[in-house]
Amino acid sequence: APGSTASYGTGEYGLYTGERIKQLKKPQRIEDVFINTRVEVERKSGGRQSPWELARLRGKYYLVK
């Protein structure tokens, strides 16, 4: 969230980056990548970390394998 510090986590990547990588591997809309990443980061951090993003997409975009 604005003005907050992100957790680096304990794995190879920080909490946010690690979850984003997991979400990018799934076939889904790009908006769902952001939503699912945010939900999982909030869950895994016990609500201490709440990712924010600003989107100006003008269409529906999907990630497919």
C-alpha positions, 0 to 999 in steps of 0.5 A: 500500500502507498507509504508502506514497506513490502515484506521480503519474505523468506524464500528466493523472492519477496512475498509479492514477487513470489506470488506474482510468479505463481499467478503468471503461470496460470491461464487467466485474465491479467486483471485476475493475476493482480487480484489473485496476487493481492488476495494471496499476499494479504492472506500470507502476510496476515493482512500486514501487506496489501498490494496496490496497483493502478490499471488503465487497461482498455480491453480484456487480456488473457495469459494462456499457456 
